[in-house]
Amino acid sequence: MTAGRKRLVLPLLLFLLVLFAACDEDPSDSPSRSADFETRSGSRSPLTIVAGSENKILEPLIEEYAKESGQKIQVDYLGSLDIMKLLSSEDIPYDAVWPASTLWINMGDSNHILKHTKTTAVTPVIFGIRKSLAHELGFVGRDDVKMAEITRAIRAGKLSFCMTSATQSNSGASAYLAFLTSMAQSPDKGLTSDDLQSPALREEITALLAGVNRSSGSSNWLMDLFLMSRGYDAMVNYEQLIIQTNRELERQKKEPLYAVYPVDGLSLSDAPLAYVDKGDDQKEKTFLDFQDFILSDQGQDAIEKTGKRNAFGKISDRNRKYYPKEWGISIDRTLSPIRFPANDTIQEALTLYQTSFKKPAYTVYVLDYSGSMYGEGNKEMLRALEEIWQPEKAKANFLLGTDRDVSVFLPFASTVGEPVTVEGGDLEPLLTEARNTPVEGSTSLFEGAIKAIDLLSQVDNLDDYTPAVVLLTDGRANGTMDMEGFSLLYKDFGKDIPVFSITFGDAYDEEVKALAERTRARVFNGRENLIDAFKKVKGYN
C-alpha cells in the first residue's frame, strides 16, 4: 500500500448520553455520495432520508410514490442507534429520519430539531422458535408464556437462540430492556437503576443471555444467518422478520418458526418518520407529502403485506392471510409492551450488558503484517485498534468487554506469528504487541485464518463463549493454502466459528467473501473508515 493512497477517517460522533458502535449496514454518513437506495423515478431535488435497514423492504412502495408524484427519494440505511447519534450532531445531512423506534428519537433529539414525528408501522420484538421445539417446551397455543419459563428452558439446556447485540441494534436493545423489565421488582412501573443492582436480576439476566449462540449487529443479517444454517433453533427478532423467515423456510420446505410473545417481556418497534427542520418550507412540504403517502390507505396496505402491522398496530381483514396462525402469529391479541425506563437507566443497562451481563466473547484478531501494510496502512490499523483495545476508548465506544472475555492477537505475513492471549476487558497488552510487530513479507491469509480456527477449537468450554475470528487484510493471499484447503480443514474442525473479514487497501474481495460464506459470517469495508469497520464487527460477538 503506497503512502499516497490516503484514506479519510471520519470523525467520531459523540452523543451526550450514549455512544454506540455502528450498526446494521455500511453506508457513509452523507447522502452526497451515491445513496444506498435512490428511486428511478422523480426529477425534483431529492428528499433525503436516513432509515433503519428494516425499511429496505419498503423500497418498492417508495418507488411507487416517486413514480406517482415525480419526487425523487434517496435513502441511506443506518442502524437506529447510529441515527440516534446522528441526531445529536449540529449538522444532520438528511431531510428526514426513519429509525425503528421512537425510543432513539427521544434519546437522540437533544436539540429538538425534529418535527412532524408520526408512527408509520408497528412490529413487536418476539421469539421465533422452531415449531417442534416450541411444542416440546409447551409454548404452542399459549398467550401467557413468561420470560421465566424461557430462562428455565435455557438453564436446562433445551433452548438457545440467536439475537442482535443490545448495543448495536434496536431489536437487540429493545428485547434486552424487555427482558430486564420482566425481572424488575415492579415491572408495571418499569426498570430502575436499583433493579440493575439486584443480585437476583443480575443472575437471571446472565443465565438468559448465556443462551445466545450467535450474535449480530443487524436484524436483517440475523435473519439471513438463520436461513444459512439448520443448526439454530430460535432467534429473537421483529415479528415482521420472523414472518419473512418463515416464508423462505416454507419455500424451502423446511420447518417454520413458531412465534412466542413473552407476556411480561414484550417491546414494540413503531417506525417513526420525522422531518429534520432546517427552515426550508418547500422541503417541509415535500416531506409532508411523502409522509401522507406512507400513512395513506395505499401505503399502509403495502406495509401490512410485508409483515408489519399498520400505524395503529392492527391488520386489515384483507391482509390477515399474510399472518398465518399456524406460525403462532397472533394479530388479535392485545399487545402490552413494557414501559421503557428513563434514559440514564437505559445507559446504565447497556453498559452492564457490554461489561457484565452478555455472554463473554472469545475473539482471535488475525491481522495482516505483510509488506504492503508498511507505512500509513499499519499506522491506520493501529489507530483503529486503539479505539477498541484501549480501555478508556473502548468504554466510551461501548466496546469494553466483560472480565470473562478472551482476546487473542495473531499476526500473519509470510508465516503466522505466535498468538498472544489476554483475559478480561483490558487489551492494552495486545496493543503493545501490535505496535512492536514488524511489517514485512507476503500474505499467508488462509494460514492465519485456519490457525485461529484451530486455536478456538482447542478451547474445552467454547460453548460458554461467543467465538469469532476477526481478520484484516489489505492484499491477496499468496501463501501455500487456498480457499479449498481452508474449507476442508474448517469442515474437519466441525465448529460454528465465523470469520469476519475487514477489507483494506487492495484486499481481494472475492477471497474474503468466500471465507464469510463458508463460515456464515460477513465482510466489512474498512477502506473508507477502518475505525468504524472494527467497531461494527464487534457487534457480532
N, C-alpha and C positions, 0 to 999 in steps of 0.2 A: 504494500500500500504506500503510495507516494505521499509526501508531506503536503503536496498541492491539492490533494483530494480532501479538503477540509469539510467537516460536517457541522451543521448548526445544532447546538444543544439547546432545546427550548428551555426557557426559564421555568423553574418550578412554580406551580400555582399554590399559593399559601391560602389556607382557609382558617378563619378565626377560631372556629370551633373544632373542626376535624379536618385532617388532610389524609386523603386516601390514595392508595396506588391506583393507577389507571385500570380501566375495566372494559371488558367485553370485546371491543373492536380496536383497530389500529389506525384511526384517521388522524389527520392533522387537526389542530385546534382552530384552523381558519378556513372559511369557505372560499378564500381567494384561489386556492388550488382547485383541481377538479373534485367536485363533490362526490361523496360515496354513492349518492343517487341523484340524478337530475332528470326531470321529465323531458321526454322527447318533444312534447307539445308545449306551446306557450312562447311568446316572443317578448313580453314585457320584462322589465328589470326583475330578477328573480326574488321570490320570498325565500329567505334562507332560514333553515330550521336545524337545530341540533336536537336529536332524538335518541331515546333508548333503542337498542338494537332489536327489541321485541316488536318495534313498529315496522321492521322491514317487510313484514307480511302485508302491510297496507300499501305497498308501492303501487300495485295495480289501481287501487282506489285513488291515490294521489295523482296518478297518470290520467285517470278518467276526469278528475277535476280540471287538470291543466288543459285537457282536450276540450272540455265544455266551456271553460272560462277564458282561455287564451293566456292564462297566467302561468309562467314558468315557476317551478318549485325546485329548490335544491335542499338536500338533506344530508347532513353528516351524522354518523352514529357514534355516540359515546355512551359509556355506562352512566346510569342515573347518578352515581356518586361523583363521577367526574363532572357531570352537569352541575351538580351542587357546588363543586369547587369553582367552576367557571362563573357561576352567579356572584361569587364574592369578588371577582376581579372588576377593575374600574372600566374596562372596555370589553364588552361582550360582542364578539364579531358575528352575531346572528340576530335575526329579526324575531325569532320565537324559540321557545324551548318546549320539549315534549318528553319529559322523563317518565319513568314507570310509576312513580308515586309522589303525591303531594308532600310527603314527608321530607323529600330532598329539596323541594322548593322552600318549604318553611324553614329548613335549616340553612339553606344557602342564600336566600334573597335578603341578606342583611342590609342592602342598600335600597330595598323597596323599589326596584326598577321594573318589576313585572306588573302587568295589567291584564284584565280580562281572563283570569285563570278559570278554566272550566274542565270538569271531568269529561273525558271522551269515551271511556270504556272501563269496565271493572273485571278483574280476574283474581280469584283467591290463590294464595300460595299453599299447596297441599302436598301430600304424599301420593305418589303413584307406585303401587306395589304389585309385583307380578301376581296375577289373579289367583293362581292356585296357592301361592304362599299367603296372600291375604285371607283366603278361605281357611287355610290351616291355622292362621293366627286368630281366627274368629272375628275378622273385621268386615266381612262381606254382609251387606244388607243392614248395616247399623249406621245410625247417625249420631251415636253418643260415644264414639271412640275417644279416649282421653290420652294425653301425652304420656302419662304414667304407664299405660299399657304398652305404648310403643317402646318406651325405655326398658320395660321389663323384657320385651322380646329381644332387644339388643343385648341386654345383660346375659340372657340365656343363650346367646349365640345363634338365634333364629332369624335375625334381621340385620342387614347392613344396607347402606344407601349412599347414593351419590348426591352431592349438594354443592352449590356455588359458595364461594368464600363470603363470609359476612362483612369483610372489609373491602370487598371488590365488587359485589353485585347486589342489586336491590332484592332479588328473590332470596339470596342467602341472608342478607341483613334482616329482611322482614320476617323470614322464618325463624331466625335466631332470636330476635326480640320477642316473637310469639312464644317460642319455647320457654324463654326466661320468664315471661309474664305468667305462663301456666304454673310455674314453680314459685311464684311470689307469694308472700304471706296473705295479701289481699288482691287477687288477680283483677277483681272488678274495679279497683281503684288504680291499677296499673303498677308497673315495675318501679321500684325506688332504689336509691343508692344503698339504703340499709339492706334491702333484699340481696344485693350483689355481694354483700359481706357475709351472708349466711353460709355457714359450713355445709348445711344440708343442700342448699341450692347449688353451691359450687360442686359438690359431689355428684348431684343429679345431672347437671348440665355436662359435666365432664364425661359421665357414663354415656349420656345420649350422643355426644359428638364423637365418642370412640367408635360409634357405628358407621362413621363416614369412611367409605373405602376408596372413593375418588373425589377430588375437589376440582373446581373450575372457577375461572374468573368471569364466565359468561353463561347466562341461562340458555341461550340458543346452542352454544357449543356443548353444554351438558347434555342436551337432547341428542345432538349428533353423536357424542361419546356413547350414550346408552344404546343407540342404534348400531354402533360399530361392533358391539360385543354381546354375546349371550351370557357373559359372566356376571352381570349385575342384576340384582333382584328388585331394586327400588331406587327412586330418586325423589328429591324434594324440588318442586318446580311450580311454575304457573299452571293453573288448570288448563289454560289455553295450550301450553306446550305438552301437557300430558295428553290432551286430545290429539294434537298433531302427531305425537309419537305413536299413539295407538292407530292412527290412520295408516301410518307407514308399516307398523307391525302387522296390521290386518292385511295390507297389500302383500307383505312377505309371508303371509300365512303363519305368523308366529303368535305366541301367547300375548295377550294385551296386558296392560297395567290396569289395576283397579284403583280408583280414586278414593282416598281416605281423607276426610276433613276433620282434623282434631277439634273437638267441640270446645276445648279450652285453650287452644293454641293456633288460632287461625288469623292470618293477616290478609289484607286486601291491597291489590295494586289498582290505582284509579286513573292512571294515564292522563295527567293534567296537561292541557295545552295552553300556554301562556305567551303573551306578547311582551317583547323587550322594548320598553318605552324609551325612545330617543328623540321624541318631539317631532317625528315625521308623520303628519296627519294622513298623507296618502298611503304610506306604508302601513299605518294602523288600519286604514280601511281595507287594504289588501289582505291583511291578516284576518280581520273580522269576517270577510267574505269566505276565506278558506275555512275558518273555524265553523261558520254557519253550515258549510257544506258537510264537514265531518259530523256535525250534530244533526244533520237533516235525516229524514227517513231513509233516503238513499244511502247516506254514509253509514248510519247505524245498522242498517240491514247488512251491508257489506262487512262491517266489523263483526256482527254476530256470526256470520258464516265462517269466520276464521277461528272460532272457538273462544272469542272474548265475549263477555256479556256487554250489553249496551250501557250507556252512561248512567242508567238507573239500577244497574246490577240485575237486569231482567233479560229474558229471551222471548221474542215474539213467537206466537204459535207456529208461524210458517217456517221458523228456523229450529224448532225443537229437535228435528231429526239429526242435527249436527252435534247433539249432546246425548249419545246413547246411554240409556240407563244401565245396560249390561256392563258398562265400563265403570259403574259406580258414580257417574256424573249426576250430581243432584242439583237440578236447577229450580226445584220447587221449595227447597228448604230455605228458611230464613238464615242468612249468613250473619253471624255475630262475631265480628272481628275484635281483636284486642284493642285496648286504648294504648296508643304509643306513649312512651314515657317522655319526660322533659329532655330537652336537648343535651344538658350536661350528663344526664343519666345514660343517654344513648352513647355519648362519647366514652363514658367510663365502661359501659358494657362492651363496646367494640375494642377498647384497649385490652380488657380482660380476655376477650375472645382470642386475640392475637398472641397474648403473652402467657395465658394460663389455661383457658378452657378448651381450645381446639385440640384436635389430635396432633401430636407432635410430628414435625417433618423430618425426614431423613433425605438430605439433598446432596448430590455429588455435582460439583461445578467442574465441568470439563472445558478447559479454556485454552484457546489457540495461542501458542507462543512461537509459531513458525516465523521465518524471516520476514514475511510480508506484513507482519504486525509491528515491525520495528518503527520507532518514532511516534508519530501522532496517534496511530492506531492503538498502540499499547497504552499510551497516556490516557486516551479516551476510555479504554476499558477500565483502567484503574480508577478514573473519576467515577465511573458508573458503579464499580464495586464499593467505593467509599459510601455511596448512598444506601446500600443495602447491608454492608458489613460493619460500618462504624456504628456503635450502639446509639449515640445521640441522634444521628441522622436516620437510622433505621426506625427509631422510636417516633421521630417526627413524621415519618412517612407511613406509619402503621405497618412496618415490616419487621419489627423486633420480634424474634421468635420466643418460644417457651423455653424454660430451663431444661426441658426434656428433648429439645431439638438436637439433631446431629447433622453437622455440615462438613463436607469434605472438599478440599481443593485438589484438583487433579489436572496438572498442565500436560499439554502434548505438543510435540513438534516432530522431529524425525523419529523420536521414541516417546513413549508415555512415561511421565515422571512418577515419582513416588507420591502416594496420597498423603495429605496432611489432614487430620481429623480434629474437630473441635466439638465439644458438647456444650449446649446452652446457647443463649442469645448473643453473647459477646463474641463476634467473629473477627476481632482485631488481629489475632494471631494469623488468620488466613490472609488478611490484607498485607501483613508483613511478608509472608511467603510470596504472595502475588507480586509485590514490589521487587523482591530480590531474585525472582526467576528470570534467567536470561532469555532473550528473544533471538532465535536463530534456528535454521534448519527447515525441514519440509513439513508436510501436513498429514500426520497419522491420525486422521479424524475417526475412522471407524474403529481403529485400535483403541483410541481413547474412550469411545462410547461403550465398547464391549467390556473394557476394563471396569468402567463404572457399574455396568450391569453385574459383572462378576462380584465386585465388592458388596453390592447391595444383596445379592443372592446368598452371600455367606452370613448375613445377619440373621441370627436364630429367631428373634422376635420381630421380624419385619412387619408382621400384621399389626403390631402396636403403633406403627408409624404410617404417615402418608409419604411413600417414597417417590423420588423423581430424580432424573438426570437433567441438568441444565447445561447445554452445550453451546458455546460460542465459537464461530469460525468466520474468517474473512477470505477463505480461499477454497480451492477444490482439493479433495482428498487425493494424495499421491503416495500413500503407504502401500503395504503389501496386502491389505484387506480391502475388499469391495463390499457393496451392499448385500450381495448374495451370501458372502461369507458371514457378515454380521447377522443376517436373518436366520441362517442355520444355527448359529451359536445361541442367538436370542431364544429361539424355539426350544433348544435343549435346556436352557435355564428354567423355562416354564413359569416365569413370574410376570405379573402385571405391573411392569415398571415403565412408565412413559419417558421418552427422551424429547424434551422440549428444546428446540433449537432457536438460537438468535443469530440472524444473518447480519453480516457486517462487511463493508467494503465489497470485494469481488467474490464473496461466497457464492458457491454454485447451488442455486435454489433447488434444483431437482434432487440433489443428494439429500439435503436436509428434509425436504418434503417426503421423500421415501422413508427416512428414519421416523418421521412423525406418523406416517400412515401405518408403518409396521408396528409401532409401539403405542398406537392410539393416543397420540399427543398432537401438538400443533407447533407452527413456526411463527416466530415474532420478528418483525422487521426492525433491526437496530440501526439501519443506515442513516435515518434522519434524526433519531433520538435514542441513543443507546441506553441512557439512564432510564427512560420511560419503558424500554423493552424489558430491562431487568426487573423493574417494578411489576410489570404486567405478569411476567412468568411466575412470580412468587404467589400470585393468586391461585395457582393451580396445584399448590401443595402446602 
